[in-house]
Amino acid sequence: EKGKKGDNVGISTGLSKIDKLIGGIQPHRYYLCGASSSVGKTSFILFLMYNILKAESKDAPVYFQYYSLEIGADVLLAKLMGLYCAEEFGVYLTINDIMSFENPISEQQYEHLKQARKWLSTVTDYIDIIDTTVNADVLYARTLKFAEKVGRFDEIDGKKVYIPNNPKQLTIGVLDHFALMNPQTGRTLKQEIDLASSYMITLKRKLPHS
């Protein structure tokens, strides 16, 4: 019945073939993206993130909690601005261009980036970036803390039940990436990754709109 009403249609990634394979981004799902080093995992996720943010609807908001363990928040946001320039203006700017690491950007590039920054300022309320080292326990605690910013926990029939601020909202958590987690004393990296993975499964059940 929900499907007949269109309530099961996933959030589009902006990539039609991916949407066809996974049904768009769905709640209660845990997606694992694996590949060799430096082949574009972060760029792929940021492209999905960009497309979802560009289609942002206040009637059905999508929030991102992004654990960026490899790059800082400033670089992550600059990459989103670069995507905006590429998609909106056909202007391709690298991080070196955007941050003026080699030479100051041109006036035209600066004008494009100002438009990108203007767009970014409209969606920052929907993005929470954590660019410090984390372990599985920190990830679990901070995710629950973020959930309370966009919802609340009520006790119903003796059980804690999560109530989102908007019944149509979705929160997408991103961990980029597992191998850079900081193991708790007494745990190996593999044990830390296994525990974080277990916590993420628990969180998707505890937070039904994630």
C-alpha positions in Angstrom: 0.0 0.0 0.0 2.8 2.4 0.8 4.5 1.6 -2.5 1.3 2.2 -4.4 1.1 5.7 -2.9 4.8 6.3 -3.9 6.0 6.4 -0.3 8.7 3.8 -1.0 10.4 5.8 -3.8 14.1 6.3 -2.7 16.0 9.5 -2.7 17.6 9.9 -6.1 21.4 9.8 -6.2 21.5 11.7 -9.4 22.8 8.6 -11.2 20.0 6.7 -12.9 21.8 3.4 -13.2 22.7 3.4 -9.4 19.1 4.4 -8.6 17.8 1.5 -10.8 20.1 -1.0 -8.9 19.5 0.1 -5.3 16.1 1.9 -5.6 17.7 5.2 -4.6 18.8 5.9 -1.1 16.5 4.1 1.2 16.0 4.4 5.0 17.1 1.4 7.1 19.9 0.7 4.7 23.6 0.3 5.3 25.6 0.9 2.1 29.3 -0.1 1.9 31.4 1.4 -0.9 34.8 -0.3 -1.3 37.6 0.3 -3.8 41.4 0.7 -3.9 43.1 3.8 -2.6 42.7 7.0 -4.6 40.2 5.8 -7.2 37.4 8.2 -6.3 35.4 6.8 -3.4 35.1 10.2 -1.7 34.4 11.9 -5.0 31.6 9.4 -5.7 30.0 9.9 -2.3 30.3 13.7 -2.6 28.6 13.6 -6.0 25.7 11.7 -4.5 25.7 14.1 -1.6 25.7 17.1 -4.0 22.8 15.8 -6.0 20.7 15.1 -2.9 21.4 18.5 -1.5 20.7 20.2 -4.8 17.2 18.6 -4.7 16.7 19.6 -1.1 13.1 19.9 -0.1 11.9 21.5 3.2 8.9 19.2 3.1 11.2 16.2 3.2 14.6 17.4 4.3 17.7 15.2 4.0 20.5 15.6 6.6 24.1 14.5 6.3 26.3 13.6 9.2 29.7 13.2 7.5 32.7 11.6 9.4 35.5 12.9 7.2 38.6 11.0 8.6 40.8 11.7 5.6 40.3 15.3 4.6 39.4 18.4 6.6 36.0 20.1 6.6 37.3 23.1 4.6 38.5 20.8 1.7 35.3 18.8 1.8 33.2 21.9 1.4 35.5 23.2 -1.3 35.0 20.0 -3.2 31.2 20.5 -3.0 31.7 24.0 -4.3 33.8 22.6 -7.1 31.0 20.2 -8.0 28.6 23.1 -8.1 30.8 25.0 -10.5 31.2 22.0 -12.8 27.5 21.1 -12.8 26.1 24.6 -13.1 28.7 26.4 -15.2 30.8 23.7 -16.8 33.8 25.1 -15.1 36.1 22.5 -13.6 38.1 23.7 -10.6 40.5 21.5 -8.6 41.2 21.9 -4.9 44.4 23.6 -5.9 42.4 26.1 -7.9 39.8 26.7 -5.3 42.2 27.1 -2.4 44.7 29.0 -4.6 47.5 26.7 -3.6 49.6 27.4 -6.7 48.3 30.8 -8.0 45.5 33.1 -7.0 42.3 32.2 -8.8 41.1 34.4 -11.7 38.3 37.0 -11.3 36.0 34.8 -13.3 36.7 31.7 -11.2 36.1 33.8 -8.1 32.7 34.9 -9.4 31.7 31.3 -10.0 32.9 30.3 -6.6 30.9 33.1 -5.0 27.8 31.6 -6.6 28.8 28.2 -5.3 29.4 29.6 -1.8 26.0 31.2 -1.9 24.4 27.9 -2.7 26.4 26.1 0.0 25.2 28.6 2.6 21.6 27.5 1.9 22.4 23.9 2.7 24.9 24.1 5.6 22.1 23.6 8.1 21.7 20.1 6.7 25.4 19.1 6.9 27.3 18.1 10.1 31.0 17.4 9.3 33.2 15.7 11.9 36.8 15.8 10.7 38.6 14.7 13.9 39.8 11.2 14.7 37.0 8.9 16.0 36.6 5.4 17.3 33.4 3.3 17.2 32.2 4.5 20.6 32.6 8.2 19.6 30.8 7.5 16.3 27.8 5.9 18.2 27.5 8.7 20.8 27.9 11.6 18.3 25.4 10.1 15.9 22.8 9.8 18.7 23.6 13.4 19.7 23.0 14.6 16.2 19.8 12.6 16.0 18.5 14.7 18.9 19.1 17.9 17.0 16.6 16.8 14.3 14.3 14.7 16.5 13.8 13.4 20.0 13.5 10.2 22.0 10.2 9.6 23.7 9.3 6.8 26.1 6.4 4.8 24.8 5.2 1.7 26.6 8.4 1.6 28.5 10.6 1.8 25.4 12.6 4.7 24.0 11.3 5.5 20.6 12.8 8.0 18.2 10.5 10.7 16.8 11.9 12.8 14.0 11.0 16.5 13.7 9.6 15.8 10.3 8.1 12.4 9.6 9.4 12.6 6.0 13.0 13.5 6.8 16.0 11.3 6.2 19.4 11.4 7.9 22.3 9.9 5.9 25.4 9.1 7.9 28.7 8.8 6.0 32.0 7.3 7.4 34.9 8.1 5.2 36.7 5.9 5.8 36.8 2.8 8.0 40.6 2.2 7.8 41.3 5.6 9.3 39.5 5.0 12.5 41.4 5.4 15.7 41.2 2.1 17.6 40.3 2.3 21.3 43.1 1.0 23.6 42.9 -2.8 23.7 41.2 -3.1 20.2 42.9 -3.8 16.9 41.8 -1.8 13.8 39.8 -4.8 12.6 38.0 -5.0 15.9 37.3 -1.3 15.8 36.0 -1.5 12.2 33.8 -4.6 13.2 32.4 -2.7 16.2 31.7 0.4 14.2 29.9 -1.6 11.6 27.8 -3.3 14.3 27.0 0.1 15.8 25.9 1.4 12.4 23.5 -1.5 12.0 22.1 -0.8 15.5 21.7 2.9 14.6 19.8 2.3 11.5 17.4 0.2 13.5 17.2 2.7 16.4 16.8 5.7 14.1 14.1 4.6 11.6 14.5 7.7 9.5 18.3 7.1 8.9 
